[in-house]
Amino acid sequence: MSYLFPNYTRDSIDLVDGDGCYVYDQDQRRYLDFTSGIGVTNLGHKHPKVLQALTDQTTKIWHSSNLYTNHLQEQVAQKLTMGKDYLTFFCNSGTEANEAAIKLARKATGRTKILSFTQSFHGRTYGALSATGQPALQTGFYPIVAGFDYLPYNQLKPLKEKLTDDVAAVILEVIQGEGGIIPAEKQWLQTVARLCHENNSLLIVDEIQSGMGRTGNFFAFEAYEIKPDIITLAKALANGIPAGAMLGKVELAEAFGPGTHGTTFGGNNLAMQVAKTVVTEINQPAFLSAVAAKGNDLKEGLTQLIDQIAKVTAVRGSGLMIGVELDSPETLQKVLVELKQQQLLALKAGQTVLRLLPPLTISQAELMQGLKIIQQVLLN
């Protein structure tokens, strides 16, 4: 008997330990981790500097509340914004970051409508769920928050038709994660950014899964040469300690004055000490270049299978955020089971996509070991 709500379909393995790119279950069986806790442990498990930061802060204050100045928040915010153009609000999760972004967009513009995209995923609280373009996730929870329209991703005509003077913001993922690892087309995204600017609508970029170095850039949008008005982060921000953030342009500050938004736990000392270390470790040119190179190797090794195996129809993604499109949901489920039997853990995205999110710290040898296992399972 379980004492938990059955809102998750849980595997029988209980992960009780982790080290680097490996996790261990209750029977001490070791698995190569190509999930990173769904894009969370970007620096792997028990990263020595992250562990030291956490240990150091446990001997100091853990939580003080946002009624007081917090030097750790200031330090992390400066690192995230590179000290210019943006201000930061800290929270606990991605869905909270998107809730803050939705509120800020409506408050700053005085408008109500928000445009999102089909197959998007922005969270499960009411505002974030309402921004998520997946009706199956909204079923049973109506009425959702009003004012959201959902448009086809990577298409301009529907956006132009809907981008009217009552649109507060457009919210999007640079790479749709839960929707199937679907990257934005560069010209499309650049045009979206330009149209938002011309319409005085804000562009919200959800970097919750694609940010923090996952694609080989610190922010995935950097490869598209755009500048969002609002950016949301979470997942890997503190490598497993709950932390989220919303970054907004400095000129939006007036809309978020005292009393407009808040959080009890967001930005607490424990999370910020860890986040400071994580951001410092990831946001380095050599580290990001290595992620991009490893991602290219993984993608190339998987792309070769398209011509060899009928059930592999496409390989998509950037850096170490890779999706392998398979020919059916049944194939995907079979592959996930067989990978686990070969002691490699992976994820699904959408109905037919094998999603691979290994730690960014994975070694070349570990990456090739994982690639070999995936290739062998797909060849079966």
Sequence and secondary structure as in RCSB ss.txt:
>XXXX:A:sequence
MSYLFPNYTRDSIDLVDGDGCYVYDQDQRRYLDFTSGIGVTNLGHKHPKVLQALTDQTTKIWHSSNLYTNHLQEQ
VAQKLTMGKDYLTFFCNSGTEANEAAIKLARKATGRTKILSFTQSFHGRTYGALSATGQPALQTGFYPIVAGFDY
LPYNQLKPLKEKLTDDVAAVILEVIQGEGGIIPAEKQWLQTVARLCHENNSLLIVDEIQSGMGRTGNFFAFEAYE
IKPDIITLAKALANGIPAGAMLGKVELAEAFGPGTHGTTFGGNNLAMQVAKTVVTEINQPAFLSAVAAKGNDLKE
GLTQLIDQIAKVTAVRGSGLMIGVELDSPETLQKVLVELKQQQLLALKAGQTVLRLLPPLTISQAELMQGLKIIQ
QVLLN
>XXXX:A:secstr
   S S S   S    EEEBTEEE TT  EEEESSHHHHT TT BT HHHHHHHHHHHTS S   TTS  HHHHH
HHHHHHTTSSEEEEEESSHHHHHHHHHHHHHHHHS  EEEEEBT    SSHHHHHH B HHHHTTS S  SSEEE
E TT SHHHHHH  TTEEEEEEESEETTTTSEE  HHHHHHHHHHHHHTT EEEEE TTTTTTTTSSSSGGGGGT
   SEEEE GGGGTTS  EEEEEEGGGGGGG TTS   SSTT HHHHHHHHHHHHHHSSHHHHHHHHHHHHHHHH
HHHTTTTT TTEEEEEEETTEEEEEES HHHHHHHHHHHHHTTEE EEETTTEEEE   TT  HHHHHHHHHHHH
HHHH 
